[in-house]
Amino acid sequence: MIYLGYLITVIIVVFLSVKASDYVDLLDKKTNLSGAFLGGIMLSAVTSLPELFTSISSTVLIGKPGLCLGNILGSDLFNLAALATVILFFFRQFNRGRLSPSYRIVAIAVFIIYVIIELNFLGVLRVEILTVSITSLFIILMYITGVKYLSAASDAISDEEELEIQASKTSRLTVRQIGVRFFFTAIGIVVFSIIVTYLTDEISVRLNIGAGFAGALFLGVATSLPEVTSTISLFKMKNYNIAIGNIIGSNLFNFIILAIVDVISISNDVYLNPDQQVIHLMICGMISTPLFYLMIRIKNRALRGVCALGMVASYGVFLVW
């Protein structure tokens, strides 16, 4: 029965995530806000709400920081693998799209965060200031840097995308109505994400698997479904800029969740004693993120395809490691 409950809850989260991406796409085409801002900050924050509340629940309420680390790192790795898979399916159309160069800086910020966390695991940056790890302070700094570039980004759109924008302006919904529906959709995502946390903890106990692996597999995948479904929906709308911003923005936002949990969880150190699966997630993430950077940086289609395949392979390596 618990597995059925898990499945139903995940389906609801997916449905709400699709609706959220629809509303953000309408906002992109009805307002002057940049796609980088809407995808990298607004949509990524909403689609990362499951990670936020499941991480808080697993660490503060359940007292299992291993679930939190596995959730965040597993979600980030799964996000990139899912994005790469979608790109391979829409490869020809994607190569004709235009992406904001700000995503490159954000990818670098995400990679630096991986390095900082790894240094903490190795004991190099294992320093605390009033129970808050210095690692969390570095993460906050990198997050602010990434958000700065996303906020200042502008869109460069093709003639085909301009036609899509003009067509979407015929929607009967006003900007205010879209905003209200987007808000209540976000609330729904939060509620069902918390339910997923408790179901995942129960499943991990029944299957007798480690917290890190359970967080990466059951929480990481489930809480990444909003990003994945939003990305597929946006690719179908040919809004590649917001789709890419949603993924890399979500990965950046996920790391700030670690800092938030570290601040509010005084008795549980989220960076302490990572299990073997968490170490594997770190290594695969530090490989997949540079591949993402290269994929959006280079113009050669063949090399882009190789990078996308490498991102998918990184997640596959984690599963069989």
C-alpha positions as CSV (number, residue, x, y, z in Angstrom):
1,M,0.0,0.0,0.0
2,I,2.8,2.4,0.8
3,Y,4.3,1.9,-2.7
4,L,1.0,2.8,-4.3
5,G,0.8,5.9,-2.1
6,Y,4.3,6.9,-3.1
7,L,3.4,6.4,-6.8
8,I,0.2,8.4,-6.6
9,T,1.9,11.3,-4.7
10,V,4.7,11.4,-7.3
11,I,2.1,11.6,-10.1
12,I,0.4,14.5,-8.4
13,V,3.7,16.3,-8.1
14,V,4.4,15.7,-11.8
15,F,1.0,17.1,-12.8
16,L,1.4,20.2,-10.7
17,S,4.9,20.7,-12.2
18,V,3.6,20.6,-15.7
19,K,1.0,23.2,-14.9
20,A,3.8,25.4,-13.3
21,S,5.9,25.3,-16.4
22,D,2.8,26.2,-18.5
23,Y,2.2,29.3,-16.4
24,V,5.9,30.3,-16.5
25,D,5.9,29.9,-20.3
26,L,2.9,32.2,-20.5
27,L,4.6,34.8,-18.2
28,D,7.6,34.6,-20.5
29,K,5.6,35.5,-23.5
30,K,3.2,38.0,-21.9
31,T,5.7,40.0,-20.0
32,N,9.1,41.6,-20.6
33,L,10.9,39.4,-18.0
34,S,13.8,37.5,-19.4
35,G,13.6,33.8,-19.9
36,A,16.8,33.4,-18.0
37,F,15.2,35.0,-15.0
38,L,11.9,33.1,-15.3
39,G,13.6,29.8,-15.9
40,G,16.7,30.1,-13.8
41,I,15.2,31.8,-10.8
42,M,11.4,31.7,-10.7
43,L,10.6,28.3,-12.2
44,S,13.7,26.7,-10.8
45,A,12.8,27.9,-7.3
46,V,9.3,26.4,-7.6
47,T,10.4,23.1,-9.1
48,S,13.0,22.9,-6.3
49,L,10.5,23.3,-3.6
50,P,10.2,19.5,-3.3
51,E,13.9,19.3,-2.6
52,L,13.7,22.1,0.0
53,F,10.9,20.7,2.0
54,T,11.9,17.1,1.8
55,S,15.5,18.1,2.9
56,I,14.1,20.0,5.9
57,S,11.8,17.2,6.8
58,S,14.5,14.5,6.5
59,T,17.0,16.4,8.6
60,V,15.0,18.4,11.1
61,L,11.9,16.2,11.6
62,I,13.2,12.7,10.9
63,G,16.8,13.4,11.9
64,K,18.4,11.7,8.9
65,P,20.8,14.1,7.2
66,G,22.0,11.3,4.9
67,L,18.6,11.5,3.2
68,C,19.1,15.2,2.7
69,L,22.6,14.9,1.1
70,G,21.4,12.0,-1.1
71,N,18.3,14.0,-2.1
72,I,20.2,17.1,-3.2
73,L,23.2,15.5,-4.9
74,G,21.0,12.8,-6.4
75,S,18.5,15.3,-7.7
76,D,21.2,17.5,-9.3
77,L,22.8,14.5,-11.0
78,F,19.4,13.2,-12.2
79,N,18.5,16.7,-13.5
80,L,21.5,16.9,-15.8
81,A,21.0,13.3,-17.0
82,A,17.3,13.9,-17.7
83,L,18.1,17.2,-19.5
84,A,20.7,15.5,-21.6
85,T,18.2,12.8,-22.5
86,V,15.5,15.3,-23.5
87,I,18.1,17.2,-25.6
88,L,19.0,14.0,-27.5
89,F,15.4,13.5,-28.3
90,F,15.0,17.1,-29.5
91,F,18.5,17.4,-30.8
92,R,18.0,19.0,-34.2
93,Q,15.5,21.6,-32.8
94,F,17.6,22.3,-29.8
95,N,20.6,23.2,-31.8
96,R,18.6,25.9,-33.6
97,G,17.6,27.5,-30.3
98,R,19.5,30.3,-28.6
99,L,20.6,30.2,-25.0
100,S,21.6,32.9,-22.6
101,P,25.4,33.0,-22.0
102,S,24.7,33.6,-18.3
103,Y,24.1,29.8,-17.8
104,R,27.8,29.2,-18.3
105,I,28.7,31.3,-15.3
106,V,26.0,29.5,-13.3
107,A,27.4,26.2,-14.3
108,I,30.9,27.3,-13.1
109,A,29.3,28.4,-9.8
110,V,27.7,25.0,-9.4
111,F,31.0,23.2,-10.1
112,I,32.8,25.3,-7.5
113,I,30.2,24.3,-4.9
114,Y,30.9,20.7,-5.7
115,V,34.6,21.3,-5.0
116,I,33.8,23.2,-1.7
117,I,31.6,20.3,-0.4
118,E,34.3,17.7,-1.4
119,L,36.9,19.7,0.5
120,N,34.6,19.6,3.5
121,F,34.3,15.8,3.2
122,L,38.1,15.6,3.1
123,G,38.3,17.7,6.3
124,V,40.0,20.7,4.7
125,L,37.0,23.1,5.1
126,R,35.4,21.4,8.1
127,V,35.1,24.7,10.1
128,E,32.1,26.0,11.9
129,I,31.0,29.5,12.9
130,L,28.3,29.4,15.5
131,T,27.2,25.9,14.5
132,V,27.1,27.0,10.8
133,S,29.6,25.3,8.5
134,I,31.9,27.6,6.5
135,T,31.0,25.4,3.5
136,S,27.4,26.8,3.8
137,L,28.8,30.3,3.7
138,F,30.7,29.6,0.5
139,I,27.6,28.0,-1.0
140,I,25.6,31.2,-0.2
141,L,28.2,33.3,-1.9
142,M,28.2,31.1,-5.1
143,Y,24.4,31.2,-5.1
144,I,24.3,35.0,-4.9
145,T,26.8,35.1,-7.8
146,G,24.7,32.8,-9.9
147,V,21.5,34.6,-9.2
148,K,23.1,37.9,-10.1
149,Y,24.0,36.7,-13.6
150,L,20.6,35.1,-14.1
151,S,18.8,38.3,-13.1
152,A,20.8,40.4,-15.4
153,A,20.5,38.0,-18.4
154,S,18.7,39.1,-21.5
155,D,17.1,36.9,-24.2
156,A,18.1,36.5,-27.8
157,I,15.2,34.8,-29.6
158,S,14.8,33.5,-33.1
159,D,12.1,34.5,-35.6
160,E,10.3,31.2,-35.0
161,E,10.3,31.9,-31.2
162,E,9.0,35.4,-31.9
163,L,6.0,33.9,-33.7
164,E,5.3,31.6,-30.8
165,I,5.3,34.6,-28.5
166,Q,2.9,36.6,-30.6
167,A,0.6,33.6,-30.8
168,S,0.6,33.0,-27.0
169,K,-0.5,36.6,-26.3
170,T,-4.0,35.6,-27.5
171,S,-4.4,33.6,-24.2
172,R,-7.5,34.8,-22.3
173,L,-5.6,34.7,-18.9
174,T,-4.3,37.9,-17.6
175,V,-0.8,38.2,-16.1
176,R,-2.4,38.5,-12.6
177,Q,-4.5,35.3,-13.2
178,I,-1.5,33.4,-14.4
179,G,0.5,34.6,-11.3
180,V,-2.3,33.5,-8.9
181,R,-2.6,30.1,-10.5
182,F,1.2,29.7,-10.4
183,F,1.2,30.5,-6.7
184,F,-1.4,27.9,-5.7
185,T,0.3,25.3,-7.9
186,A,3.5,26.0,-6.0
187,I,1.7,25.4,-2.7
188,G,0.4,22.1,-4.0
189,I,3.9,21.0,-4.9
190,V,5.1,21.8,-1.4
191,V,2.4,19.8,0.4
192,F,2.8,16.7,-1.7
193,S,6.6,16.9,-1.5
194,I,6.5,16.7,2.3
195,I,4.3,13.6,2.0
196,V,6.9,12.1,-0.4
197,T,9.6,12.5,2.3
198,Y,7.8,10.4,4.9
199,L,6.9,7.7,2.3
200,T,10.5,7.5,1.2
201,D,11.8,7.1,4.8
202,E,9.3,4.3,5.3
203,I,10.3,2.6,2.1
204,S,14.0,2.8,3.0
205,V,13.3,1.1,6.3
206,R,11.3,-1.6,4.7
207,L,13.9,-2.3,2.0
208,N,16.8,-1.9,4.5
209,I,18.8,0.4,2.3
210,G,21.2,3.3,3.2
211,A,19.9,6.8,3.7
212,G,22.2,8.2,1.0
213,F,21.0,5.7,-1.6
214,A,17.4,6.1,-0.6
215,G,17.7,9.9,-0.8
216,A,19.3,9.7,-4.2
217,L,17.0,7.2,-5.7
218,F,13.5,7.7,-4.1
219,L,13.8,11.3,-3.0
220,G,16.3,12.5,-5.6
221,V,14.3,11.1,-8.5
222,A,10.9,12.0,-7.1
223,T,11.8,15.6,-6.3
224,S,13.5,16.0,-9.7
225,L,10.3,15.1,-11.5
226,P,9.1,18.7,-11.4
227,E,12.2,19.8,-13.2
228,V,12.1,17.0,-15.7
229,T,8.4,17.3,-16.6
230,S,8.8,21.1,-16.8
231,T,11.8,20.7,-19.2
232,I,9.9,18.3,-21.5
233,S,6.9,20.6,-21.5
234,L,9.1,23.6,-22.3
235,F,11.0,21.8,-25.0
236,K,7.7,20.9,-26.7
237,M,6.9,24.6,-26.6
238,K,10.3,25.3,-28.2
239,N,11.2,27.4,-25.2
240,Y,14.7,26.0,-24.8
241,N,16.1,29.0,-23.0
242,I,13.8,28.7,-20.0
243,A,14.2,24.9,-20.0
244,I,18.0,25.1,-19.7
245,G,17.7,27.9,-17.1
246,N,15.2,25.8,-15.1
247,I,17.7,22.9,-14.8
248,I,20.9,24.7,-14.0
249,G,19.0,27.2,-11.8
250,S,17.4,24.3,-9.9
251,N,20.8,22.7,-9.4
252,L,22.1,25.9,-8.0
253,F,19.0,26.4,-5.8
254,N,19.3,22.8,-4.5
255,F,22.7,23.6,-3.0
256,I,21.4,26.6,-1.2
257,I,19.0,24.2,0.4
258,L,22.0,22.5,2.0
259,A,23.0,25.8,3.5
260,I,19.5,26.5,4.7
261,V,19.2,23.1,6.4
262,D,22.7,23.5,7.9
263,V,21.5,26.8,9.5
264,I,18.2,25.6,10.9
265,S,19.5,22.1,12.0
266,I,21.7,22.8,15.0
267,S,22.1,19.2,16.2
268,N,22.6,17.5,12.8
269,D,25.7,18.3,10.6
270,V,24.5,17.7,7.0
271,Y,28.1,17.4,5.7
272,L,29.4,15.0,8.3
273,N,30.1,11.3,7.7
274,P,28.8,10.9,4.1
275,D,28.1,7.3,3.1
276,Q,29.7,5.7,0.1
277,Q,26.7,6.4,-2.2
278,V,27.0,10.1,-1.4
279,I,30.7,10.0,-2.4
280,H,29.8,8.4,-5.7
281,L,27.2,11.1,-6.3
282,M,29.8,13.8,-5.7
283,I,32.2,12.2,-8.2
284,C,29.6,11.8,-10.9
285,G,28.3,15.3,-10.3
286,M,31.8,16.8,-10.7
287,I,32.0,15.0,-14.1
288,S,28.5,15.8,-15.3
289,T,28.5,19.6,-14.5
290,P,31.6,20.4,-16.7
291,L,30.0,18.4,-19.5
292,F,26.9,20.5,-19.2
293,Y,29.1,23.7,-19.4
294,L,30.8,22.4,-22.6
295,M,27.4,21.4,-24.1
296,I,26.0,24.9,-23.9
297,R,29.3,26.6,-24.7
298,I,30.4,24.8,-27.9
299,K,28.5,25.1,-31.2
300,N,29.7,21.8,-32.8
301,R,26.7,19.5,-32.9
302,A,28.7,16.3,-32.7
303,L,30.6,17.5,-29.6
304,R,27.3,18.6,-28.1
305,G,25.9,15.2,-28.6
306,V,29.0,13.6,-27.0
307,C,28.6,15.8,-23.9
308,A,24.9,15.0,-23.6
309,L,25.7,11.2,-23.8
310,G,28.4,11.7,-21.2
311,M,25.9,13.4,-18.8
312,V,23.5,10.4,-19.2
313,A,26.4,8.0,-18.7
314,S,27.4,9.7,-15.5
315,Y,24.1,8.9,-13.9
316,G,24.3,5.4,-15.2
317,V,27.7,4.9,-13.6
318,F,26.2,6.0,-10.2
319,L,23.4,3.5,-10.5
320,V,25.8,0.5,-11.1
321,W,28.7,1.7,-8.9
